[in-house]
Amino acid sequence: MTVAARQANFMLPEDLLHDLKQLVGQRQQSRFVAEALRKELQREKMRAALKQSFGAWQQEDHPELEQGVERHLRTQRKSSRLSRSA
């Protein structure tokens, strides 16, 4: 799948531009910057989602975890194994 590309002009610190030119081939620089930007934007989206959902978990809504998460998981896994062996 090819995504349409558009030109954008950015100001970069000289040292960053120098390193980019030294380490990445001239024909690969746009792709490299786009991928780095994509990763950083994904990280920012995740950070925003975590911030927005903070506090959504309420202990009283999950009494099955009262004895601890590990115990609950063991119980779930055990019942899953029993249904597969039948």
TORLUM-15678 format. One record per atom (N, C-alpha, C, O, CB): x, y, z. Coordinates in steps of 0.05 Angstrom, whole numbers, plus 5000, padded with zeros to 4 digits. Glycine has a CB too. Layout:
XYZ ...
END
This chain:
501749765000 500050005000 501850255000 503450285018 498150005024 501550414981 503050664979 501450894989 499150934981 503950714949 502551045007 501251275018 502251525004 504651555000 501751295049 500451704997 501251944983 503052105002 502552125026 498752114975 505052224990 506952385006 506652674999 506152744976 509852285002 507052845018 507053135014 509553245026 510453145047 504453265025 510453455015 512953585025 512253755049 510153885050 514253755003 513953745069 513753915093 516454025099 518453885096 512553755117 516554275107 519154395114 519354435144 517554545156 519454675099 521554335155 521954355184 524754475189 526554445173 521754075197 524954605211 527554705220 528654495239 527254405257 527254995234 531154415234 532454225252 534954345262 536354505249 533053955236 535754275287 538254365297 540554265279 540354035269 538754265327 542554425276 544854355258 546054085264 546553925246 546954565259 546454025290 547753775297 545953535289 547053325281 548353765327 543353565292 541553345285 541553305254 541653075245 538653405294 541553515239 541653495210 544253375201 544353205183 541153765198 546453455214 549053345208 549153045212 550052895195 551253485225 548152955235 548152665241 546352515222 547152295213 547152625270 544052625214 542352495195 543752465169 543652245157 539752665191 545052675159 546452655133 548852465135 549452335115 547452925125 550152445158 552452265161 551551965162 552951795152 553952335186 549351915175 548551645181 546551515162 546351275160 547451625208 545051685147 542951585130 543351685102 543951915097 540051675141 543251495083 543651565055 541751785046 539451805056 543251325038 542651945027 541052185018 538252105009 536352255015 542552324996 537951884995 535351804985 533651675006 531351605001 535751624961 534651625030 533251495051 532451675074 531051595093 534851265062 533251925073 532852105095 529952165101 529152165124 534352365090 528352215081 525452265085 524152025098 522552055117 524052345058 524751795088 523551545099 524351515128 522751445145 524351295083 526951565134 527951535161 526551725180 525651645202 531051585161 526351975172 525052185189 522052115192 520952145214 525352465176 520752025171 517951955172 517451725192 515651735208 516851885145 519151525191 518851295209 519451375238 518051285256 520751065201 521451545242 522051635269 519651805280 518951775303 524651805270 518551975263 516252135271 513851965277 512352015296 515652345250 513451765260 511151575264 511351435291 509351415306 511051365241 513751345298 514151205324 513651395347 512351325367 517051095325 514651635345 514351825367 511351915370 510451955392 516052075362 509951945348 507152015349 505551785361 503651835377 506052075321 506251535355 504951305367 505351305397 503551245412 505951045355 507751365406 508451385434 506751605448 505751565470 511451435438 506451835435 504852055446 501951975447 500552045467 505252305429 500951835427 498151745428 497651555451 495651565465 497351615401 499651375455 499451185477 499451335504 497951265522 501650975476 501251525506 501451675531 498851825537 497851835560 503751885529 497651945516 495052085519 492851885527 491151955544 494352225493 492751655515 490751455522 491051355551 489051325565 490951205503 493551315559 493951235587 493151455607 491951395627 496951165592 493751695600 492951925617 489951945618 488851995640 494252185607 488551915596 485651945595 484351715610 482251755622 484751945566 485451475609 484151245622 484951215651 483951035664 484750995606 486751375661 487751345688 485351365707 483651545706 489851565695 485251165725 483051165745 480551015736 478650995751 482351445752 480550915712 478250775702 477750505716 475550415719 478550725672 479950385725 479750125739 478850175768 480050325783 482449975739 476650045775 475650065802 475649785815 474449595804 472750185803 477049765837 477349505851 474649365856 474449125853 478949545877 472649525864 470049405871 468649285847 466749135850 468349615884 469449365823 468249255799 469348975792 468348845773 468649445775 471448895806 472848635799 473348475824 475548425832 475448695785 471148375837 471448215861 472947955856 474047835875 468748155873 472947855831 474247605825 477347625829 478647425831 473747525796 478347865831 481247905835 481947955864 484248025870 482248135818 480047935882 480447985910 482747815922 484247905939 477947935926 482947565913 484947385923 487647415908 489547265913 483947095920 487747605889 490147645874 489947565845 488447385838 492447505887 491347705828 491247655800 492347385793 491147245776 492847875785 494547305805 495747045799 493846815804 493546635788 498347005815 492446825827 490546615834 488246605813 487446395804 489446655862 487246845806 485146855786 486046745759 484546585747 484147145783 488446815751 489446705725 489846405726 489146265707 492146835718 490846295748 491146005751 488445865748 488245665735 492445935778 486445985761 483745865760 482645865731 481545675722 481846015778 483046095717 482146115690 483645915672 482345785655 482546405679 486245895675 487745715658 487045425664 486845265645 490745755663 486545355689 485845085696 483145015684 482844795673 485745055727 481145185685 478545125673 478745105643 477344955630 476445345681 480545265631 480945255602 482144985594 481344865574 482845485593 484144885610 485344625604 483344405606 483344215590 487744575623 481644415627 479644205631 477744195607 476943975599 478144255656 476844415597 474944415574 476244315549 474844205531 473744695570 478844355545 480244265521 480643955522 480543825501 482944405518 481043845546 481543565547 479043395545 479243145542 483043495573 476743515547 474243365546 473443295518 471443165514 471943525558 
END
